[in-house]
């Protein structure tokens, strides 16, 4: 902001002069500064002051912790304006102006940044304050507090010696609480504090010049931005877009001036339930920090009505004004000085999972906001938080810290507690006995799926957010912590070590999948219930959105769950997951793999057929007429082979092949880069009999289901297609098998044949593939791997460097992990190209996505923008996708209204979805 | 071809009526049919006849081995025309028309297809022939031969019993050769043959009706197309585009009618040396098959001048006419009947490696063809054949068969012989002792490179044409056979087994890299010399081409070799190959890998610096001012780790880390999909100190070389770029290091910084990358892997199914192996897009290719067509690339002239190949 060609650093606010910074964003004034300016400009009572903009802080660091040019003069000018507005002077011996100096970044960083109160007091002005308030104890207590805050915050002296002096004084006086100390006691303490200051500051006296105090305080606030705890906080919270903190210099008002004064914190609605009631705590004759410090027990806000009814009435009016103004629940700090109400802070209030939905829905019903605004306001995390169990909030942090062993990557949120087991088999056994178990593995493989499903939570030593464990667990919404680097597992000895402690099999462990933390013992968990408002809001989302939401589900259980979550079909059924379900199935698929000729392979496949047929029948029944996309076998065969001697022996007995021969076959299947190897439809090119068995199972199951009044709509999907002719060959085989069965049954059955688009070449040749393919489903997990040349399983080693911000030692090459949020620049180009090419030869081509991205908000919006018909995601992500789809529709409508004609343009964004 | 709305199957030729099929291609008439039609139409003496087109054969098989509609009637009509032209009738009792029935596909398939001669003889017409020729012996010998050919070829009877009867007859008569048998003998033999026929054909008599004979013969020729040996031949020769064979029915002429008759085979120039002399063999009073059968020793062609000077003179005239007509060396078959010359066949003559070049160059000098035509006529294989040693052609096939153990994939052509060793270390040791060794491994790894270099040839049990062994060996032009599936290696016991035979370490083995065959023992080899004409022709290629040719070279040795081969710069120096050269280097890189902090890593890197500096200095010196593109470290670090206990121990001693710790670190480096893992510039993002060391070595070496009068032009290349910002970060680091060193040296040095484009995303974002990158080099090996989702190392399992033709049990999804010839449909789109986008932001962007494709003819032409500045390939492929580049220029010019405006356009690569 420039003023007369000069950069403007400061923005004044006060009742008489108004708010200079009105309408400026948080990016300039910070959250607190913006709130103060806004309140002043709508006429609410706020003490006068000014905000030093965030730019000044950024410039301060750019200059190597030097004050930017012009700042000093401007602050001096603004102090003069403040003195004029308040009619008081800093350091005045009779009636001094006192100010608070507070930080305020664009986003709230609770407890991370510094504050200094009562600035302006010195040996002489403290006397003036004593006289004018008639309360020397108050004056010296204020001075004592100021010296302590200034010494520790601005000068970095240790807090403990000062606290000790206060403690000693109370001991000498034989009193317990601060309030029992008299003015003289505190005056003596001030002397002690000043002496301490001088002793520890190389003989310098505590600054008596208020201006010097002010500069010390301002720089202290600046410096707190780069203090270790603040940097850590930002890294943990993934805050990378902030430039610094603003500084708010505000006239002090005092809630501790007597029984006619007070202070409080309140929310315009109940932040836990969301109920439309005024909610908060207050204290009479107290300062804000007394509330925070917990020295006295605050009373409920409504009680203020009895004690200071005038102030309370004013506060209720403020509440209403603020909600009308901000159209959202607000969080306020106020002080009453001699009966007069002052607002010290106002911001959008944090709220619990249920309250989020209730407040949004209520406000629509109160006509404060529109449905569109309500939908736009909900975040994916708001939904997530509703579903996952959490460690009971009743547990004290110190107890948590005592139990904490370490942390890994928070792969799937929610908490879980149970007995530790180290093998999938043991997990299944224990679960059958009714135990809750935590499966702890170095890493998981498809063979572990049974045990993973049986476990309450999963902990692995390796892998990232898209490792096998994470992806599988996410599909079930099951708590999962991966990549726990300090974790050492001795499977043979049945024990794990983490954070220096050893946990044996059968001992209890608790995981917090939301934070990645691992705790010893079984902590109590709490599972939230879905509030009514959630259903109302998601219903609105469904009305608004233009793109369908399907689910990735492999079992009737998943399918039913997903339908409850709002899924409109299955976008991806991974048929191979069915092969792991029971030993009988595992053996049959293994028998198929070790078969040495077509006849034995067909014999083994014939054993699998009834299982698959039954599974598909279950799916069709569960989905009751909704479309079901079934992907033919995808993973490389080695994923199915026995992993240990016992497995080899068992297979040997089952097939008659020698263990030796089986091991040789398993070894043969080893690949250097299995991701790019013999998998997907390449298996069906080599072994068409697998395709035949699977298609037979699908069609027979569909015929069965349809006969029983559950009309089936199978969409048969060829995975890993890389060439039009390859697709044509397989499509021909699929149709040959399917049509023969349908004809034989004398029934009618509509089915579709389409393909995954997950190899770059398939996107490039999509026009030719679409000549035969009836639908495309973008498999953006693999498409991301191949387009970026990036293995999901291996990227954990270096991808964090690409995603982390520069400040946190990363390179900030990617805005997001491309496996979590679709890489719109690169992969997105191929997706867009694939759709455009595909529809150039088949205008009605049905297009969806079935990668992990289908449940990620930004990616869902992208999918809608490029004209997909649906997204498909894990059952637990379905509500998030419904919401994101609705938000896209709202944004697109708004953009269209703003005359931007949607979001088209040549490259980016592109057209919104179909109506 | 339709005639009056009806499909035309037959094409007549004869002196009186001319050639109906003139101007039709081989695709219709087959090679033989086309040659006959062509000769007739330019007035050369050819016996009359007609050709049944290839379409008829294709249709025959399409109908399930049934004669196409209309064919019978048309053949009957053409037989009448032939009778009219010749004035004789089939089966005539006085002067019968006899015909030969021969196959003739569009490409020569020597010995694969069937022929039946003397058709038209029966019990009565043989008498007529005896009378009219006055030579009953001749007549009955012809009849006897016809029965034999017809019985075996058309009816599938066994040949041996008939041969035995002839043998028995000679024994009974006490004679040795056939000519000693008289007419009566042969007449008796005919009776015996006919009895044999009847006995073995369910009582049917040998057909006396010439028309029945003709249909039997025609169908025999058709059927021979799908006979096992022909199918196998086509598979081996990768002939996939032929539809069937034509059938040529031609009046018989006889070279065995007396001393005034004869037969011969000749080339219009010497097919071995290429010298412009008439070259061939002939026999007086003989039939063609006598020459082939080797019963009599033929005489040199020139001797015919003395014996039948008139016919010879005519033949010399024919030679000249044909060369002028075809503008290429021709291979002729002729027969002289009663002094009259007849030409029976004419085709472009096969020739030896040297002759190919000499003939082309001579013909330019004789003004028969242009330089462009000469260049267009040479194939990549013609060049290859010049360079590689071959197993001495003096060795008999039966001796070869006896020594043959089996075959693998012919990865790098040429032959090699030497002692078997099973480890790279042993290969190096033996080679130092002066032994020629064949390195036999299950598969090779970068650690084996020293041993591979020391070996004369390499044999592996696994891998395909682009496996590690194949790629490395190809770079050196070293004989290499890979994927030898039957090969069983017991390294511990020091022996291998193949084809049921065991070869111990130290025993001799011979490899033929051109065929993939493996032989026991040390067979004699022959190494061709480069003929003068080769240099002349490649010089013309250099004049014509518009795109430069560089080489992939890692050592001064390779570089010098490549310069001799015509390389104009280095397009790819793989710096990491230098790390394997000596144990000292290996240890230094390993020390770097196991280093636990930056300081130790830098210490280890400091040890590598002088080695790299020295290597680069050698390269710059060898290239003497030519540009040198140096790629920073590319492979994943695990490729450098010690692979056995001895290596671990050694590294432990060198670094002080425990073997345990080293093993742990090596394990940590294991990746699921290393191809998509922590490699390429990702290593430099994680460890910028590696980049710093390498850039330092490059720049210091360049400064050194320039100071010594060898101006260096380094082009520093960042591998595996996937993002513009990633490139910008690394480019900045490169320039920081380089500029500081140049400034410090007070010198001037031009250098460039660019990137590989080998990840699809890099091609998609090429415009943004080119904002900072000065050059692109398409790494089409990796780009192919990622675009197709296809691991080069694993594709051997299923890719053959994709490439093999349907007839050979494959799916013919790809025209070529995409790792051998660039996939123009898919990868080509990304290449084209990358270039266009790149030049949109940097019009002068230098663009090249450094994948294996840079030395493959079709791919080189593609690179030229999309506007690349250069291709880069292995030294031994440089001449092939020079040739292909010139051929592209010739084709593009021709296309432009033809008004097609070059080869740009949106899609497909382009125009036809050479004539």
Interface residues (C-beta under 8 A of the other chain):
Chain A: X671 X672 X673 X674 X675 X676 X677 X678 X682 X685 X686 X720 X722 X723 X725 X726 X729 X758 X759 X760 X761 X764 X765 X782 X785 X786 X787 X788 X789 X790 X791 X793 X794 X795 X797 X798 X801 X802 X811 X812 X813 X814 X823 X825 X826 X827 X829 X830
Chain B: X671 X672 X673 X674 X675 X676 X677 X678 X682 X685 X686 X720 X722 X723 X725 X726 X729 X758 X759 X760 X761 X764 X765 X782 X785 X786 X787 X788 X789 X790 X791 X793 X794 X795 X797 X798 X801 X802 X811 X812 X813 X814 X823 X825 X826 X827 X829 X830
